[in-house]
Amino acid sequence: MLNSVHDIRVVIADKEYQLSSFNDLISLKIGDNTLINIMTGIEVQYY
């Protein structure tokens, strides 16, 4: 569960990452790649 409205949740396939800041979001490493590189060319949904 999220702790507050300020938490950020990133879901890619069956993996879920919970972050607490935009700095965490920018620096999020998924495997050998960064979230920014993965998002290039992918449809993103914001809730």
ChimeraX commands (.cxc) that place a marker at each C-alpha (Angstrom):
marker #1 position 0.00,0.00,0.00 radius 0.5
marker #1 position 1.06,3.55,-0.60 radius 0.5
marker #1 position 1.79,5.64,2.46 radius 0.5
marker #1 position 0.57,9.00,1.14 radius 0.5
marker #1 position -0.59,10.83,-1.95 radius 0.5
marker #1 position 3.05,11.82,-2.54 radius 0.5
marker #1 position 4.29,8.27,-3.09 radius 0.5
marker #1 position 5.16,7.21,-6.62 radius 0.5
marker #1 position 4.48,3.71,-7.86 radius 0.5
marker #1 position 6.07,2.35,-11.05 radius 0.5
marker #1 position 4.76,-0.94,-12.44 radius 0.5
marker #1 position 6.55,-2.68,-15.29 radius 0.5
marker #1 position 5.13,-6.07,-16.22 radius 0.5
marker #1 position 4.89,-7.98,-12.91 radius 0.5
marker #1 position 7.42,-5.81,-11.02 radius 0.5
marker #1 position 6.37,-2.93,-8.79 radius 0.5
marker #1 position 8.66,-0.20,-7.46 radius 0.5
marker #1 position 7.58,2.32,-4.79 radius 0.5
marker #1 position 9.44,5.61,-4.68 radius 0.5
marker #1 position 9.22,8.64,-2.44 radius 0.5
marker #1 position 10.67,11.40,-4.63 radius 0.5
marker #1 position 11.23,12.46,-8.22 radius 0.5
marker #1 position 14.97,12.04,-7.62 radius 0.5
marker #1 position 14.27,8.37,-6.86 radius 0.5
marker #1 position 12.21,8.18,-10.05 radius 0.5
marker #1 position 14.96,9.68,-12.20 radius 0.5
marker #1 position 17.64,7.40,-10.78 radius 0.5
marker #1 position 15.55,4.21,-10.72 radius 0.5
marker #1 position 17.61,1.33,-12.14 radius 0.5
marker #1 position 15.77,-1.63,-13.59 radius 0.5
marker #1 position 18.23,-4.33,-14.49 radius 0.5
marker #1 position 21.07,-2.70,-16.41 radius 0.5
marker #1 position 18.89,0.17,-17.61 radius 0.5
marker #1 position 17.35,3.33,-16.21 radius 0.5
marker #1 position 13.65,4.06,-16.15 radius 0.5
marker #1 position 14.17,7.00,-18.52 radius 0.5
marker #1 position 15.71,4.73,-21.17 radius 0.5
marker #1 position 12.98,2.13,-20.75 radius 0.5
marker #1 position 10.23,4.74,-21.10 radius 0.5
marker #1 position 11.50,5.89,-24.50 radius 0.5
marker #1 position 8.94,4.72,-27.01 radius 0.5
marker #1 position 6.61,3.15,-24.43 radius 0.5
marker #1 position 3.06,4.28,-23.76 radius 0.5
marker #1 position 2.88,5.53,-20.17 radius 0.5
marker #1 position -0.29,5.71,-18.07 radius 0.5
marker #1 position -0.53,8.10,-15.12 radius 0.5
marker #1 position -3.12,7.60,-12.37 radius 0.5
marker link #1:1,2 radius 0.2
marker link #1:2,3 radius 0.2
marker link #1:3,4 radius 0.2
marker link #1:4,5 radius 0.2
marker link #1:5,6 radius 0.2
marker link #1:6,7 radius 0.2
marker link #1:7,8 radius 0.2
marker link #1:8,9 radius 0.2
marker link #1:9,10 radius 0.2
marker link #1:10,11 radius 0.2
marker link #1:11,12 radius 0.2
marker link #1:12,13 radius 0.2
marker link #1:13,14 radius 0.2
marker link #1:14,15 radius 0.2
marker link #1:15,16 radius 0.2
marker link #1:16,17 radius 0.2
marker link #1:17,18 radius 0.2
marker link #1:18,19 radius 0.2
marker link #1:19,20 radius 0.2
marker link #1:20,21 radius 0.2
marker link #1:21,22 radius 0.2
marker link #1:22,23 radius 0.2
marker link #1:23,24 radius 0.2
marker link #1:24,25 radius 0.2
marker link #1:25,26 radius 0.2
marker link #1:26,27 radius 0.2
marker link #1:27,28 radius 0.2
marker link #1:28,29 radius 0.2
marker link #1:29,30 radius 0.2
marker link #1:30,31 radius 0.2
marker link #1:31,32 radius 0.2
marker link #1:32,33 radius 0.2
marker link #1:33,34 radius 0.2
marker link #1:34,35 radius 0.2
marker link #1:35,36 radius 0.2
marker link #1:36,37 radius 0.2
marker link #1:37,38 radius 0.2
marker link #1:38,39 radius 0.2
marker link #1:39,40 radius 0.2
marker link #1:40,41 radius 0.2
marker link #1:41,42 radius 0.2
marker link #1:42,43 radius 0.2
marker link #1:43,44 radius 0.2
marker link #1:44,45 radius 0.2
marker link #1:45,46 radius 0.2
marker link #1:46,47 radius 0.2
view
